[in-house]
């Protein structure tokens, strides 16, 4: 017998004794209201989906009956934007309510800062069970303490896993309401659809599809679009199974259902870019009895708003310091507008074969979109033109551009960017006309440029930070990492960075307080703490130097592929040991300077208290010119 039933019987007994029917009725109403005060929340996050590619947003080719039904029962937002056009940064924003620079996950596959709080922290405090099914793509786990199910369909490969073949999400819904009927649940459903590789096309004639205006019209592009639409249909079917499970559990009337995607589709000038097709996402929210059915909102919103909205719906107080704000008043019709502008960015991927071409942008309520492109002289490169061979079409664009002016325009638009771009989304939703150099729009350029500058200053990110980024600075078989920075293993060509002997050099101060000097790709951590140098493989596998004679000085580590370790400080050998294994190669994870990526520990692994200057990693021969 559950708690509500027990409480109800208690009230009846008490009020029967007092012979007060009115009291019985009023207290039962209080009991019922209490039982329904916290709605269940289900958030379904599609992967790489344009807003324009659903039936309820006007696409007449793709079939999305379950999502169209959701729109007919709830509120459909027409101006919802991701804060980044890449998976990890966008999802980190969704779950923290903080923009990428604030939460730390700016490049794809990078972690959030140590100690960042997220949706599970906030909703568990309100008594919720907080579960994620499928893809997470946010780290470290302690910053996102979800209960995780469906890990199989949270994996990138094989493609068949992406649709929760074991029905783990459905079974969890059924089980939760049977075994925990009194506990509200927040369920995040996050499959890898319609992310590439797309499902093989079965339902579409590619030649009959209405091609979006931002795509070049080639046979290969049409085939890719058909496969993408096929994958959207699969996402819609999976969404339908989740809703059906809620219906069978008779919980739909007390469940807020949200649908969105993390960013736009993996086509040129969409995903990885801050163009409208990379950032504008579907957002549909159903809340029975609270949201008028079949409504459309033109309020300007960000996916940073989702966490504060869910906290608000759960009855929690507003979380101080978030970049997002609750949409509750928009949902209930108390307000028609939300933000005067939203911010978005891309720092691209950390892969060694990309060019680092970051961008920052603002979109205003009045419809102006301003973009600042950094490193505009470099070609923009992503998976699209280098490695993603599923339904590969990019070569057909290159070939067609030789004779087709429109294809050349679209290809150049994707590959090369000017320093600044300004678009009027009211008259140019495709963003084909850059208004930066037109005198008639000088005021709009000046105001949006100033708005972006003010927003970057508020977040604390300088243009120097953006221009330099987090990638290592490479020289002749060596590279440097700045203090407080990290570089992903994906930033390195492992066939080129393949040392037989690894050298690490730096100048350290305050080795008495110190902390971690570097984490080398999960192979080892090098620390200077309490006046000693330590070399750590595991918690109980540590080699420690003799006490250092000085508190500051030059560090030199030499490590061979055979495991011979020598550490010098101020030119004196302070530690020598054979580790009996090759620790010089890239294992995975990150190489860092003065910190652990995404974590903050104590003692020798604490964030370095002091300075680390010129931390340099060198391969095979120490005497090399930078």
Beta strands, then each sheet from edge to edge (+ up, - down):
strand 1: 40-46
strand 2: 75-77
strand 3: 80-81
strand 4: 129-134
strand 5: 147-149
strand 6: 185-190
strand 7: 255-261
strand 8: 283-287
strand 9: 295-297
strand 10: 301-302
strand 11: 341-346
strand 12: 359-364
strand 13: 368-373
strand 14: 420-424
strand 15: 473-474
strand 16: 478-480
strand 17: 486-488
strand 18: 501-508
strand 19: 515-520
strand 20: 524-529
strand 21: 532-538
strand 22: 541-544
strand 23: 553-560
strand 24: 564-569
strand 25: 572-578
strand 26: 590-592
strand 27: 612-619
sheet 1: 5+ 4+ 6+ 1+ 7+ 8- 2+ 9+
sheet 2: 3+ 10+
sheet 3: 11+ 12- 13+ 14-
sheet 4: 15+ 16- 27+ 18- 23+ 24- 25+
sheet 5: 17+ 26-
sheet 6: 19+ 20- 21+ 22-
end
